[in-house]
């Protein structure tokens, strides 16, 4: 009975042909995607061939491959990569019934990609090096010279781009470039390749605080154990430009030869089973379907007070990339 119910819910008919398969370009965390794929294959009898890489690398490959891309589905950590592909008319429309399962503000306004999960930007800090009251309440204060040598960032991570876009949307391009140049100066010797390193360096006391998404801290705590955590997280002031909700999503390529199977995969991602997998995974992201909560003791998604910037305003990441290059951070 349960198997039938799940199959009906996510559109994964168990009578699919044994040789049906799709190719997934995966820019999300591999462990969580592996679990999602295994559950989908069990329920649908559709084989998923997965290739994992950074989302920006995969998006660029799809653009280069064009109509010859072997990918059927792309699954990303952030919305700009999907907006980029949508802008090049490379995505197919998502089944309206699937889109209806998630809040519309987290989906493509054109209906060409689907929001799956979410994260929020936070500060991670080491209380032995900086007190909570000494932390910046606004992302704009990261440029203050009093934080020179105390700040860690991973500007090359795609997670950093929505924050830059949000600042630019609030303060304009010129002010954002100056802000980035000052942030770069303050992060001297603590500009790291990824958010995992930012979290680790702050936790071990190599630097006072850093800018990450919340799930990196929760995942580190799960991996190391609560007794080995010497850091905490803090939020920016409500509605600050640095207080950004990042949406992870998935899309089907217009060129896919397996449209029906690909639609079933997207439907599974936002089915109850798919969202429960995300809720209980080591990615520690927020499930995006209402009524499903993360397993960790995180701030409830409904209580977050992020900046009101929308998915269309976050755009395709090109503004942020341009500014990061001009500031010498890429």
One Martini backbone bead per residue (centre of mass of N, CA, C, O) as a GRO file, in nm:
protein
  330
    1UNK     BB    1   0.059   0.061  -0.023
    2UNK     BB    2   0.294   0.263   0.014
    3UNK     BB    3   0.422   0.225  -0.266
    4UNK     BB    4   0.175   0.321  -0.424
    5UNK     BB    5   0.148   0.602  -0.298
    6UNK     BB    6   0.424   0.710  -0.381
    7UNK     BB    7   0.396   0.664  -0.683
    8UNK     BB    8   0.152   0.853  -0.715
    9UNK     BB    9   0.271   1.113  -0.593
   10UNK     BB   10   0.543   1.116  -0.799
   11UNK     BB   11   0.482   0.958  -1.078
   12UNK     BB   12   0.609   0.652  -1.023
   13UNK     BB   13   0.571   0.411  -1.215
   14UNK     BB   14   0.623   0.058  -1.180
   15UNK     BB   15   0.588   0.007  -1.514
   16UNK     BB   16   0.845   0.076  -1.608
   17UNK     BB   17   1.082   0.033  -1.811
   18UNK     BB   18   1.375  -0.133  -1.745
   19UNK     BB   19   1.552   0.064  -1.960
   20UNK     BB   20   1.501   0.315  -1.820
   21UNK     BB   21   1.673   0.640  -1.842
   22UNK     BB   22   1.880   0.890  -1.679
   23UNK     BB   23   2.065   1.201  -1.682
   24UNK     BB   24   2.253   1.345  -1.412
   25UNK     BB   25   2.336   1.671  -1.321
   26UNK     BB   26   2.531   1.716  -1.024
   27UNK     BB   27   2.550   2.006  -0.780
   28UNK     BB   28   2.510   1.854  -0.534
   29UNK     BB   29   2.522   1.670  -0.269
   30UNK     BB   30   2.608   1.347  -0.300
   31UNK     BB   31   2.483   1.198  -0.059
   32UNK     BB   32   2.191   1.294  -0.101
   33UNK     BB   33   2.158   1.217  -0.398
   34UNK     BB   34   2.205   0.917  -0.366
   35UNK     BB   35   1.951   0.870  -0.192
   36UNK     BB   36   1.743   0.977  -0.390
   37UNK     BB   37   1.812   0.789  -0.626
   38UNK     BB   38   1.766   0.516  -0.486
   39UNK     BB   39   1.464   0.568  -0.424
   40UNK     BB   40   1.369   0.624  -0.712
   41UNK     BB   41   1.454   0.353  -0.838
   42UNK     BB   42   1.274   0.176  -0.661
   43UNK     BB   43   0.993   0.316  -0.740
   44UNK     BB   44   1.035   0.342  -1.077
   45UNK     BB   45   1.260   0.181  -1.250
   46UNK     BB   46   1.469   0.418  -1.293
   47UNK     BB   47   1.763   0.499  -1.423
   48UNK     BB   48   2.052   0.677  -1.278
   49UNK     BB   49   2.290   0.882  -1.431
   50UNK     BB   50   2.566   1.024  -1.257
   51UNK     BB   51   2.701   1.364  -1.258
   52UNK     BB   52   2.954   1.534  -1.071
   53UNK     BB   53   2.968   1.892  -0.993
   54UNK     BB   54   2.984   2.197  -1.032
   55UNK     BB   55   2.726   2.394  -1.126
   56UNK     BB   56   2.882   2.587  -1.320
   57UNK     BB   57   3.016   2.366  -1.487
   58UNK     BB   58   2.757   2.224  -1.583
   59UNK     BB   59   2.623   2.467  -1.718
   60UNK     BB   60   2.850   2.517  -1.923
   61UNK     BB   61   2.830   2.242  -2.060
   62UNK     BB   62   2.540   2.270  -2.162
   63UNK     BB   63   2.591   2.510  -2.341
   64UNK     BB   64   2.804   2.369  -2.519
   65UNK     BB   65   2.622   2.116  -2.600
   66UNK     BB   66   2.333   2.168  -2.614
   67UNK     BB   67   2.140   1.950  -2.801
   68UNK     BB   68   2.383   1.724  -2.721
   69UNK     BB   69   2.314   1.671  -2.445
   70UNK     BB   70   2.305   1.402  -2.208
   71UNK     BB   71   2.121   1.555  -2.038
   72UNK     BB   72   1.809   1.569  -1.848
   73UNK     BB   73   1.918   1.667  -1.561
   74UNK     BB   74   1.945   1.941  -1.324
   75UNK     BB   75   2.119   1.982  -0.999
   76UNK     BB   76   2.124   2.247  -0.763
   77UNK     BB   77   2.217   2.481  -0.511
   78UNK     BB   78   2.135   2.723  -0.707
   79UNK     BB   79   1.951   2.947  -0.908
   80UNK     BB   80   2.142   3.090  -1.121
   81UNK     BB   81   2.206   2.843  -1.303
   82UNK     BB   82   1.908   2.812  -1.396
   83UNK     BB   83   1.866   3.098  -1.507
   84UNK     BB   84   2.084   3.075  -1.720
   85UNK     BB   85   1.949   2.842  -1.882
   86UNK     BB   86   1.678   2.980  -1.927
   87UNK     BB   87   1.797   3.229  -2.089
   88UNK     BB   88   1.885   2.998  -2.322
   89UNK     BB   89   1.649   2.793  -2.377
   90UNK     BB   90   1.721   2.486  -2.220
   91UNK     BB   91   1.436   2.449  -2.088
   92UNK     BB   92   1.174   2.278  -1.955
   93UNK     BB   93   0.871   2.236  -1.856
   94UNK     BB   94   0.709   2.197  -1.566
   95UNK     BB   95   0.491   2.030  -1.411
   96UNK     BB   96   0.232   2.183  -1.255
   97UNK     BB   97   0.187   1.971  -1.026
   98UNK     BB   98   0.477   2.002  -0.917
   99UNK     BB   99   0.487   2.309  -0.866
  100UNK     BB  100   0.240   2.304  -0.657
  101UNK     BB  101   0.410   2.176  -0.407
  102UNK     BB  102   0.547   2.458  -0.407
  103UNK     BB  103   0.643   2.757  -0.349
  104UNK     BB  104   0.641   2.994  -0.594
  105UNK     BB  105   0.895   3.173  -0.491
  106UNK     BB  106   1.093   2.896  -0.546
  107UNK     BB  107   1.037   2.926  -0.846
  108UNK     BB  108   1.010   2.960  -1.157
  109UNK     BB  109   0.829   3.204  -1.314
  110UNK     BB  110   0.821   3.019  -1.592
  111UNK     BB  111   0.841   2.696  -1.513
  112UNK     BB  112   1.159   2.567  -1.568
  113UNK     BB  113   1.189   2.530  -1.249
  114UNK     BB  114   1.259   2.363  -0.926
  115UNK     BB  115   1.214   2.378  -0.603
  116UNK     BB  116   1.365   2.185  -0.317
  117UNK     BB  117   1.560   2.370  -0.136
  118UNK     BB  118   1.714   2.537   0.162
  119UNK     BB  119   1.910   2.827   0.264
  120UNK     BB  120   2.113   3.026   0.500
  121UNK     BB  121   2.281   3.300   0.582
  122UNK     BB  122   2.575   3.314   0.800
  123UNK     BB  123   2.752   3.332   1.098
  124UNK     BB  124   3.067   3.216   1.197
  125UNK     BB  125   3.196   3.167   1.539
  126UNK     BB  126   3.453   3.231   1.789
  127UNK     BB  127   3.421   3.303   2.123
  128UNK     BB  128   3.741   3.322   2.187
  129UNK     BB  129   3.768   3.575   1.959
  130UNK     BB  130   3.446   3.655   1.952
  131UNK     BB  131   3.176   3.822   2.028
  132UNK     BB  132   2.849   3.856   1.962
  133UNK     BB  133   2.852   4.178   2.001
  134UNK     BB  134   3.097   4.210   1.773
  135UNK     BB  135   2.932   4.148   1.550
  136UNK     BB  136   2.790   4.190   1.266
  137UNK     BB  137   2.458   4.298   1.162
  138UNK     BB  138   2.587   4.353   0.878
  139UNK     BB  139   2.729   4.286   0.575
  140UNK     BB  140   2.852   4.574   0.537
  141UNK     BB  141   3.050   4.545   0.797
  142UNK     BB  142   3.275   4.366   0.662
  143UNK     BB  143   3.434   4.643   0.569
  144UNK     BB  144   3.542   4.693   0.836
  145UNK     BB  145   3.862   4.743   0.966
  146UNK     BB  146   3.816   4.590   1.247
  147UNK     BB  147   3.816   4.302   1.066
  148UNK     BB  148   4.102   4.269   1.019
  149UNK     BB  149   4.190   3.925   1.012
  150UNK     BB  150   3.883   3.800   1.109
  151UNK     BB  151   3.794   3.714   0.817
  152UNK     BB  152   3.601   3.463   0.636
  153UNK     BB  153   3.605   3.339   0.292
  154UNK     BB  154   3.423   3.205  -0.021
  155UNK     BB  155   3.412   3.359  -0.320
  156UNK     BB  156   3.409   3.099  -0.524
  157UNK     BB  157   3.143   3.035  -0.428
  158UNK     BB  158   2.812   3.019  -0.524
  159UNK     BB  159   2.696   3.112  -0.242
  160UNK     BB  160   2.812   3.415  -0.267
  161UNK     BB  161   2.649   3.548  -0.500
  162UNK     BB  162   2.369   3.625  -0.371
  163UNK     BB  163   2.493   3.834  -0.178
  164UNK     BB  164   2.607   4.025  -0.388
  165UNK     BB  165   2.339   4.078  -0.532
  166UNK     BB  166   2.193   4.193  -0.284
  167UNK     BB  167   2.379   4.434  -0.242
  168UNK     BB  168   2.341   4.556  -0.527
  169UNK     BB  169   2.032   4.593  -0.502
  170UNK     BB  170   2.065   4.799  -0.260
  171UNK     BB  171   2.354   4.984  -0.343
  172UNK     BB  172   2.493   4.909  -0.593
  173UNK     BB  173   2.771   4.864  -0.785
  174UNK     BB  174   2.988   5.058  -0.672
  175UNK     BB  175   2.950   4.991  -0.368
  176UNK     BB  176   3.003   4.685  -0.400
  177UNK     BB  177   3.290   4.697  -0.497
  178UNK     BB  178   3.403   4.838  -0.246
  179UNK     BB  179   3.312   4.626  -0.047
  180UNK     BB  180   3.477   4.390  -0.169
  181UNK     BB  181   3.756   4.518  -0.132
  182UNK     BB  182   3.733   4.532   0.181
  183UNK     BB  183   3.680   4.232   0.228
  184UNK     BB  184   3.940   4.132   0.106
  185UNK     BB  185   4.123   4.275   0.312
  186UNK     BB  186   3.998   4.140   0.573
  187UNK     BB  187   4.064   3.835   0.436
  188UNK     BB  188   4.346   3.815   0.483
  189UNK     BB  189   4.450   3.477   0.490
  190UNK     BB  190   4.103   3.401   0.468
  191UNK     BB  191   4.082   3.282   0.172
  192UNK     BB  192   3.877   3.027   0.066
  193UNK     BB  193   3.760   2.762  -0.141
  194UNK     BB  194   3.546   2.689   0.097
  195UNK     BB  195   3.305   2.643   0.347
  196UNK     BB  196   3.436   2.414   0.501
  197UNK     BB  197   3.695   2.574   0.567
  198UNK     BB  198   3.571   2.803   0.717
  199UNK     BB  199   3.444   2.634   0.942
  200UNK     BB  200   3.705   2.492   1.040
  201UNK     BB  201   3.879   2.748   1.106
  202UNK     BB  202   3.690   2.866   1.313
  203UNK     BB  203   3.661   2.620   1.505
  204UNK     BB  204   3.992   2.609   1.559
  205UNK     BB  205   4.093   2.931   1.571
  206UNK     BB  206   4.219   3.077   1.300
  207UNK     BB  207   3.944   3.243   1.303
  208UNK     BB  208   3.679   3.429   1.410
  209UNK     BB  209   3.506   3.467   1.127
  210UNK     BB  210   3.226   3.380   0.898
  211UNK     BB  211   3.076   3.312   0.572
  212UNK     BB  212   2.776   3.114   0.549
  213UNK     BB  213   2.587   2.841   0.546
  214UNK     BB  214   2.419   2.675   0.791
  215UNK     BB  215   2.476   2.368   0.705
  216UNK     BB  216   2.783   2.353   0.764
  217UNK     BB  217   2.760   2.353   1.073
  218UNK     BB  218   2.571   2.108   1.113
  219UNK     BB  219   2.753   1.906   0.969
  220UNK     BB  220   3.002   1.939   1.145
  221UNK     BB  221   2.864   1.852   1.409
  222UNK     BB  222   2.790   1.566   1.311
  223UNK     BB  223   3.086   1.473   1.246
  224UNK     BB  224   3.234   1.565   1.532
  225UNK     BB  225   3.055   1.656   1.748
  226UNK     BB  226   2.947   1.858   1.998
  227UNK     BB  227   3.223   1.842   2.172
  228UNK     BB  228   3.393   1.967   1.898
  229UNK     BB  229   3.246   2.247   1.925
  230UNK     BB  230   3.375   2.604   1.905
  231UNK     BB  231   3.117   2.710   1.759
  232UNK     BB  232   2.891   2.950   1.610
  233UNK     BB  233   2.580   3.101   1.515
  234UNK     BB  234   2.465   3.393   1.322
  235UNK     BB  235   2.250   3.654   1.250
  236UNK     BB  236   2.138   3.886   1.084
  237UNK     BB  237   1.953   4.128   1.046
  238UNK     BB  238   1.656   4.180   0.960
  239UNK     BB  239   1.663   4.213   0.607
  240UNK     BB  240   1.934   4.191   0.527
  241UNK     BB  241   2.141   4.155   0.251
  242UNK     BB  242   2.286   3.892   0.402
  243UNK     BB  243   1.989   3.768   0.438
  244UNK     BB  244   1.980   3.471   0.255
  245UNK     BB  245   1.791   3.277   0.040
  246UNK     BB  246   1.872   2.962  -0.084
  247UNK     BB  247   1.796   2.782  -0.386
  248UNK     BB  248   1.734   2.461  -0.467
  249UNK     BB  249   1.736   2.292  -0.796
  250UNK     BB  250   1.545   2.170  -1.088
  251UNK     BB  251   1.588   2.046  -1.434
  252UNK     BB  252   1.488   2.020  -1.774
  253UNK     BB  253   1.585   1.948  -2.076
  254UNK     BB  254   1.484   2.018  -2.391
  255UNK     BB  255   1.678   1.778  -2.520
  256UNK     BB  256   1.542   1.556  -2.395
  257UNK     BB  257   1.453   1.198  -2.449
  258UNK     BB  258   1.327   1.179  -2.124
  259UNK     BB  259   1.078   1.345  -2.014
  260UNK     BB  260   0.899   1.161  -1.837
  261UNK     BB  261   1.123   1.062  -1.642
  262UNK     BB  262   1.216   1.345  -1.554
  263UNK     BB  263   0.948   1.432  -1.428
  264UNK     BB  264   0.952   1.211  -1.210
  265UNK     BB  265   1.201   1.311  -1.063
  266UNK     BB  266   1.096   1.589  -0.980
  267UNK     BB  267   0.851   1.481  -0.826
  268UNK     BB  268   1.018   1.326  -0.614
  269UNK     BB  269   1.172   1.565  -0.477
  270UNK     BB  270   0.860   1.677  -0.379
  271UNK     BB  271   0.795   1.453  -0.227
  272UNK     BB  272   0.772   1.321   0.074
  273UNK     BB  273   1.013   1.132   0.050
  274UNK     BB  274   1.218   1.332  -0.063
  275UNK     BB  275   1.192   1.545   0.172
  276UNK     BB  276   1.269   1.351   0.403
  277UNK     BB  277   1.552   1.298   0.307
  278UNK     BB  278   1.647   1.589   0.334
  279UNK     BB  279   1.568   1.629   0.639
  280UNK     BB  280   1.771   1.355   0.715
  281UNK     BB  281   2.026   1.467   0.612
  282UNK     BB  282   2.370   1.587   0.581
  283UNK     BB  283   2.289   1.872   0.455
  284UNK     BB  284   2.085   2.058   0.622
  285UNK     BB  285   1.836   2.131   0.472
  286UNK     BB  286   1.548   2.279   0.368
  287UNK     BB  287   1.256   2.194   0.315
  288UNK     BB  288   1.004   2.319   0.078
  289UNK     BB  289   0.773   2.165   0.179
  290UNK     BB  290   0.511   2.191   0.351
  291UNK     BB  291   0.534   2.012   0.673
  292UNK     BB  292   0.854   1.982   0.656
  293UNK     BB  293   1.117   1.910   0.879
  294UNK     BB  294   1.405   1.926   1.012
  295UNK     BB  295   1.589   1.730   1.230
  296UNK     BB  296   1.730   1.954   1.325
  297UNK     BB  297   1.787   2.230   1.559
  298UNK     BB  298   1.661   2.452   1.381
  299UNK     BB  299   1.552   2.721   1.260
  300UNK     BB  300   1.267   2.781   1.157
  301UNK     BB  301   1.173   2.870   0.849
  302UNK     BB  302   0.930   3.062   0.943
  303UNK     BB  303   1.148   3.245   1.131
  304UNK     BB  304   1.277   3.371   0.917
  305UNK     BB  305   1.445   3.711   0.814
  306UNK     BB  306   1.488   3.790   0.519
  307UNK     BB  307   1.547   3.914   0.247
  308UNK     BB  308   1.322   4.019  -0.025
  309UNK     BB  309   1.460   3.890  -0.241
  310UNK     BB  310   1.421   3.754  -0.550
  311UNK     BB  311   1.475   3.535  -0.792
  312UNK     BB  312   1.488   3.741  -1.028
  313UNK     BB  313   1.691   3.930  -0.872
  314UNK     BB  314   1.922   3.720  -0.855
  315UNK     BB  315   1.940   3.564  -1.108
  316UNK     BB  316   2.240   3.444  -1.300
  317UNK     BB  317   2.518   3.581  -1.158
  318UNK     BB  318   2.665   3.801  -1.340
  319UNK     BB  319   2.693   4.038  -1.148
  320UNK     BB  320   2.864   3.899  -0.932
  321UNK     BB  321   3.096   3.800  -1.111
  322UNK     BB  322   3.184   4.077  -1.211
  323UNK     BB  323   3.248   4.199  -0.929
  324UNK     BB  324   3.452   3.983  -0.833
  325UNK     BB  325   3.655   4.042  -1.058
  326UNK     BB  326   3.699   4.345  -1.007
  327UNK     BB  327   3.796   4.275  -0.696
  328UNK     BB  328   3.981   4.001  -0.708
  329UNK     BB  329   3.800   3.720  -0.624
  330UNK     BB  330   3.835   3.562  -0.934
   0.00000   0.00000   0.00000
